[in-house]
Amino acid sequence: MVRHLLLLTAVLCMGLTGCASKPDTKQQEGNQQIMQLQANAERAYKMAMLDQAESLYFEVLASVPNYAPAWFRLGNIYTRTGRHDAAIAAYSKNLEFQPDNQKAFYNISLVRIKQSTEMLAAATKHGDVNSPIGKQIQALLDALNQLQREPRKPDQQIEASL
């Protein structure tokens, strides 16, 4: 009787061990699909097929919402397509998952400068440009435009993945 119990216990243990070590094929297939989606998204992004890349990154994020590189790429896509608020939101989401990503901080700053430039340009079309505030608006607009035009020396350039 004891011998049968030991044999049964050994068989059950082997069965459980076999189940535990057997790879979950559905999970592996899911991971491969996500990796393929990511590769397709990167390919579309690098080919400047931004609508397609955006859709593919959203598919990746539907499965892996904390995947920081996809949020960063979405920020770049939104920046390139003039969707500044969406770009800032995507870069901020990237920073939630990758808080040391200096490129995201840098890109948010670039987008904010662009927004400020656009706002000041709009302001110059309203009101008296010769008033004290009108002159301040123009001076700030000129400074921001100069900042964005200024050529940088190679050792001063910051490579932001835009």
MODELLER restraints for C-alpha pairs under 7 A, 6 or more apart:
rsr = mdl.restraints
at = mdl.atoms
rsr.add(forms.Gaussian(group=physical.xy_distance, feature=features.Distance(at['CA:34:A'], at['CA:60:A']), mean=5.98, stdev=0.5))
rsr.add(forms.Gaussian(group=physical.xy_distance, feature=features.Distance(at['CA:37:A'], at['CA:56:A']), mean=6.22, stdev=0.5))
rsr.add(forms.Gaussian(group=physical.xy_distance, feature=features.Distance(at['CA:37:A'], at['CA:60:A']), mean=6.32, stdev=0.5))
rsr.add(forms.Gaussian(group=physical.xy_distance, feature=features.Distance(at['CA:38:A'], at['CA:57:A']), mean=6.82, stdev=0.5))
rsr.add(forms.Gaussian(group=physical.xy_distance, feature=features.Distance(at['CA:38:A'], at['CA:60:A']), mean=6.37, stdev=0.5))
rsr.add(forms.Gaussian(group=physical.xy_distance, feature=features.Distance(at['CA:41:A'], at['CA:53:A']), mean=4.60, stdev=0.5))
rsr.add(forms.Gaussian(group=physical.xy_distance, feature=features.Distance(at['CA:41:A'], at['CA:56:A']), mean=5.13, stdev=0.5))
rsr.add(forms.Gaussian(group=physical.xy_distance, feature=features.Distance(at['CA:41:A'], at['CA:57:A']), mean=5.90, stdev=0.5))
rsr.add(forms.Gaussian(group=physical.xy_distance, feature=features.Distance(at['CA:42:A'], at['CA:53:A']), mean=6.94, stdev=0.5))
rsr.add(forms.Gaussian(group=physical.xy_distance, feature=features.Distance(at['CA:44:A'], at['CA:50:A']), mean=6.68, stdev=0.5))
rsr.add(forms.Gaussian(group=physical.xy_distance, feature=features.Distance(at['CA:44:A'], at['CA:52:A']), mean=6.32, stdev=0.5))
rsr.add(forms.Gaussian(group=physical.xy_distance, feature=features.Distance(at['CA:44:A'], at['CA:53:A']), mean=5.02, stdev=0.5))
rsr.add(forms.Gaussian(group=physical.xy_distance, feature=features.Distance(at['CA:45:A'], at['CA:53:A']), mean=5.20, stdev=0.5))
rsr.add(forms.Gaussian(group=physical.xy_distance, feature=features.Distance(at['CA:50:A'], at['CA:77:A']), mean=6.26, stdev=0.5))
rsr.add(forms.Gaussian(group=physical.xy_distance, feature=features.Distance(at['CA:54:A'], at['CA:74:A']), mean=6.36, stdev=0.5))
rsr.add(forms.Gaussian(group=physical.xy_distance, feature=features.Distance(at['CA:57:A'], at['CA:70:A']), mean=5.76, stdev=0.5))
rsr.add(forms.Gaussian(group=physical.xy_distance, feature=features.Distance(at['CA:61:A'], at['CA:67:A']), mean=6.61, stdev=0.5))
rsr.add(forms.Gaussian(group=physical.xy_distance, feature=features.Distance(at['CA:66:A'], at['CA:97:A']), mean=6.30, stdev=0.5))
rsr.add(forms.Gaussian(group=physical.xy_distance, feature=features.Distance(at['CA:68:A'], at['CA:94:A']), mean=4.74, stdev=0.5))
rsr.add(forms.Gaussian(group=physical.xy_distance, feature=features.Distance(at['CA:68:A'], at['CA:97:A']), mean=5.66, stdev=0.5))
rsr.add(forms.Gaussian(group=physical.xy_distance, feature=features.Distance(at['CA:68:A'], at['CA:98:A']), mean=6.28, stdev=0.5))
rsr.add(forms.Gaussian(group=physical.xy_distance, feature=features.Distance(at['CA:71:A'], at['CA:90:A']), mean=5.25, stdev=0.5))
rsr.add(forms.Gaussian(group=physical.xy_distance, feature=features.Distance(at['CA:71:A'], at['CA:91:A']), mean=6.35, stdev=0.5))
rsr.add(forms.Gaussian(group=physical.xy_distance, feature=features.Distance(at['CA:71:A'], at['CA:93:A']), mean=6.34, stdev=0.5))
rsr.add(forms.Gaussian(group=physical.xy_distance, feature=features.Distance(at['CA:71:A'], at['CA:94:A']), mean=5.08, stdev=0.5))
rsr.add(forms.Gaussian(group=physical.xy_distance, feature=features.Distance(at['CA:72:A'], at['CA:90:A']), mean=6.41, stdev=0.5))
rsr.add(forms.Gaussian(group=physical.xy_distance, feature=features.Distance(at['CA:72:A'], at['CA:91:A']), mean=5.47, stdev=0.5))
rsr.add(forms.Gaussian(group=physical.xy_distance, feature=features.Distance(at['CA:72:A'], at['CA:94:A']), mean=5.59, stdev=0.5))
rsr.add(forms.Gaussian(group=physical.xy_distance, feature=features.Distance(at['CA:72:A'], at['CA:104:A']), mean=6.92, stdev=0.5))
rsr.add(forms.Gaussian(group=physical.xy_distance, feature=features.Distance(at['CA:74:A'], at['CA:87:A']), mean=6.98, stdev=0.5))
rsr.add(forms.Gaussian(group=physical.xy_distance, feature=features.Distance(at['CA:74:A'], at['CA:90:A']), mean=6.11, stdev=0.5))
rsr.add(forms.Gaussian(group=physical.xy_distance, feature=features.Distance(at['CA:75:A'], at['CA:87:A']), mean=4.11, stdev=0.5))
rsr.add(forms.Gaussian(group=physical.xy_distance, feature=features.Distance(at['CA:75:A'], at['CA:88:A']), mean=6.64, stdev=0.5))
rsr.add(forms.Gaussian(group=physical.xy_distance, feature=features.Distance(at['CA:75:A'], at['CA:90:A']), mean=4.84, stdev=0.5))
rsr.add(forms.Gaussian(group=physical.xy_distance, feature=features.Distance(at['CA:75:A'], at['CA:91:A']), mean=5.27, stdev=0.5))
rsr.add(forms.Gaussian(group=physical.xy_distance, feature=features.Distance(at['CA:76:A'], at['CA:87:A']), mean=6.73, stdev=0.5))
rsr.add(forms.Gaussian(group=physical.xy_distance, feature=features.Distance(at['CA:76:A'], at['CA:162:A']), mean=5.57, stdev=0.5))
rsr.add(forms.Gaussian(group=physical.xy_distance, feature=features.Distance(at['CA:78:A'], at['CA:84:A']), mean=6.40, stdev=0.5))
rsr.add(forms.Gaussian(group=physical.xy_distance, feature=features.Distance(at['CA:78:A'], at['CA:86:A']), mean=6.15, stdev=0.5))
rsr.add(forms.Gaussian(group=physical.xy_distance, feature=features.Distance(at['CA:78:A'], at['CA:87:A']), mean=4.80, stdev=0.5))
rsr.add(forms.Gaussian(group=physical.xy_distance, feature=features.Distance(at['CA:79:A'], at['CA:87:A']), mean=5.48, stdev=0.5))
rsr.add(forms.Gaussian(group=physical.xy_distance, feature=features.Distance(at['CA:79:A'], at['CA:111:A']), mean=6.97, stdev=0.5))
rsr.add(forms.Gaussian(group=physical.xy_distance, feature=features.Distance(at['CA:84:A'], at['CA:111:A']), mean=6.29, stdev=0.5))
rsr.add(forms.Gaussian(group=physical.xy_distance, feature=features.Distance(at['CA:88:A'], at['CA:108:A']), mean=5.66, stdev=0.5))
rsr.add(forms.Gaussian(group=physical.xy_distance, feature=features.Distance(at['CA:91:A'], at['CA:104:A']), mean=5.48, stdev=0.5))
rsr.add(forms.Gaussian(group=physical.xy_distance, feature=features.Distance(at['CA:91:A'], at['CA:108:A']), mean=6.69, stdev=0.5))
rsr.add(forms.Gaussian(group=physical.xy_distance, feature=features.Distance(at['CA:95:A'], at['CA:101:A']), mean=6.53, stdev=0.5))
rsr.add(forms.Gaussian(group=physical.xy_distance, feature=features.Distance(at['CA:95:A'], at['CA:104:A']), mean=6.88, stdev=0.5))
rsr.add(forms.Gaussian(group=physical.xy_distance, feature=features.Distance(at['CA:103:A'], at['CA:160:A']), mean=5.47, stdev=0.5))
rsr.add(forms.Gaussian(group=physical.xy_distance, feature=features.Distance(at['CA:107:A'], at['CA:160:A']), mean=6.81, stdev=0.5))
rsr.add(forms.Gaussian(group=physical.xy_distance, feature=features.Distance(at['CA:117:A'], at['CA:141:A']), mean=6.00, stdev=0.5))
rsr.add(forms.Gaussian(group=physical.xy_distance, feature=features.Distance(at['CA:117:A'], at['CA:144:A']), mean=6.43, stdev=0.5))
rsr.add(forms.Gaussian(group=physical.xy_distance, feature=features.Distance(at['CA:120:A'], at['CA:137:A']), mean=6.23, stdev=0.5))
rsr.add(forms.Gaussian(group=physical.xy_distance, feature=features.Distance(at['CA:120:A'], at['CA:141:A']), mean=5.86, stdev=0.5))
rsr.add(forms.Gaussian(group=physical.xy_distance, feature=features.Distance(at['CA:121:A'], at['CA:141:A']), mean=6.83, stdev=0.5))
rsr.add(forms.Gaussian(group=physical.xy_distance, feature=features.Distance(at['CA:124:A'], at['CA:134:A']), mean=6.96, stdev=0.5))
rsr.add(forms.Gaussian(group=physical.xy_distance, feature=features.Distance(at['CA:124:A'], at['CA:138:A']), mean=6.87, stdev=0.5))
rsr.add(forms.Gaussian(group=physical.xy_distance, feature=features.Distance(at['CA:128:A'], at['CA:134:A']), mean=5.97, stdev=0.5))
rsr.add(forms.Gaussian(group=physical.xy_distance, feature=features.Distance(at['CA:129:A'], at['CA:135:A']), mean=6.01, stdev=0.5))
